[in-house]
Amino acid sequence: TGPALSGLDPVPFFLPDGPRPGRMELQIVWAGVAWRFASEANKAAFVASPDVYAPRIGGYDALAASQKRIVNASPAFHIVRDGRLYLFRSEDSRTHFLADATIPARSEEAWLGLRAELVQR
C-alpha cells in the first residue's frame, strides 16, 4: 500500500548522494505501484529502464527471501550490489546479507517461487 519506496525516488539510490523524496506531481504507476521522482530526468530514466531501478525481490527483505520467507522491508536499510537495489527490514538483516556472497543468488532464485505464491493469494 502507498507509494513504492515510501515515496522516495528510486534513481538516486544508485547515485552518490543517495535517496531523495519524490514529488507527487512526478508520479507514475508501474507494475501496479505508484513511483515518485524528484526530477523529470529521473522519471525518464526509470520509464526507460524500470527493471534497472526498481528494488529486487519485489522490494521485500532480500535476506528473508534467501530463507524462502516474505518479509516487508524498509528503504532505510538498502544496498546497491552489482548494480541492483536490495532492501532489508533491519540493519542486522543487511549486514548478514553482505557477509555471505551466496545470499544474493539464493534470494533471486527463491524469489521466483515466492512471487508465484504472492500472485496466487
C-alpha positions in Angstrom: 0.0 0.0 0.0 1.1 3.6 -0.6 3.9 4.6 -3.0 6.9 2.5 -3.7 9.9 3.0 -1.6 7.8 5.1 0.8 7.7 7.9 -1.8 11.5 8.0 -2.4 12.8 8.4 -5.9 14.3 5.1 -7.0 17.0 6.6 -9.2 19.1 8.4 -6.6 19.7 5.1 -4.7 22.3 4.5 -7.4 23.9 7.9 -7.1 26.5 9.1 -4.5 24.0 11.4 -2.7 21.6 8.6 -2.1 17.8 8.6 -1.8 15.7 11.7 -2.2 12.0 12.2 -1.7 9.9 12.0 -4.9 7.3 14.6 -5.8 3.6 13.7 -6.1 3.3 15.6 -9.4 6.1 13.4 -10.9 4.3 10.1 -10.1 3.7 7.2 -12.4 2.2 3.8 -11.9 4.4 0.9 -12.9 3.7 -2.8 -12.1 0.6 -1.7 -10.2 2.5 0.6 -7.8 2.9 4.4 -7.7 6.5 5.6 -8.1 7.6 9.1 -7.4 10.5 11.1 -8.7 12.5 14.1 -7.7 13.0 15.3 -11.3 11.7 14.8 -14.8 15.2 13.3 -15.7 14.9 10.7 -13.0 11.3 9.9 -14.1 12.5 9.5 -17.8 15.4 7.2 -16.7 13.0 5.0 -14.8 10.5 4.8 -17.6 13.2 3.8 -20.0 14.5 1.0 -17.7 12.3 0.3 -14.7 13.8 -3.1 -14.0 17.2 -1.4 -13.5 15.9 1.0 -10.8 13.1 -1.0 -9.1 14.3 -2.9 -6.0 15.0 -6.6 -6.5 12.9 -9.2 -4.7 9.8 -7.2 -5.1 11.0 -4.7 -2.5 10.8 -7.3 0.2 13.7 -8.2 2.6 16.4 -9.9 0.5 17.8 -11.9 3.3 14.4 -13.3 4.3 13.8 -14.2 0.6 17.0 -16.3 0.7 15.3 -18.2 3.5 12.2 -18.6 1.4 10.2 -16.1 3.5 8.4 -12.9 2.5 9.1 -10.1 5.0 8.4 -6.4 4.5 11.5 -4.2 4.1 12.3 -0.5 4.6 14.2 1.7 2.1 16.1 3.0 5.1 18.0 -0.3 5.0 19.3 -0.8 1.5 22.3 -1.6 -0.6 23.2 -1.4 -4.3 25.1 -4.6 -5.1 26.2 -5.5 -8.6 24.0 -2.7 -10.0 20.9 -4.0 -8.2 18.9 -2.4 -5.3 18.2 -4.6 -2.4 16.0 -3.7 0.6 16.0 -5.1 4.2 13.9 -5.0 7.3 16.8 -4.0 9.6 20.5 -3.2 9.8 21.1 -6.7 11.1 19.5 -8.2 8.0 21.5 -6.0 5.7 24.8 -6.9 7.5 24.1 -10.6 7.3 23.3 -10.3 3.6 26.6 -8.5 2.9 28.6 -11.1 4.9 27.7 -14.0 2.6 28.4 -13.7 -1.1 26.0 -16.6 -1.9 22.9 -14.9 -0.5 22.1 -12.6 -3.5 21.8 -15.6 -5.8 19.8 -17.6 -3.3 17.5 -14.6 -2.8 16.9 -14.2 -6.6 16.3 -17.9 -7.0 13.9 -18.2 -4.1 12.0 -15.0 -5.3 10.8 -16.8 -8.4 8.8 -19.2 -6.2 7.8 -16.6 -3.6 6.5 -14.2 -6.3 4.3 -17.0 -7.7 2.9 -17.6 -4.2 2.0 -14.0 -3.9 0.2 -13.9 -7.2 -1.9 -16.9 -6.2 -3.1 -15.3 -2.9 
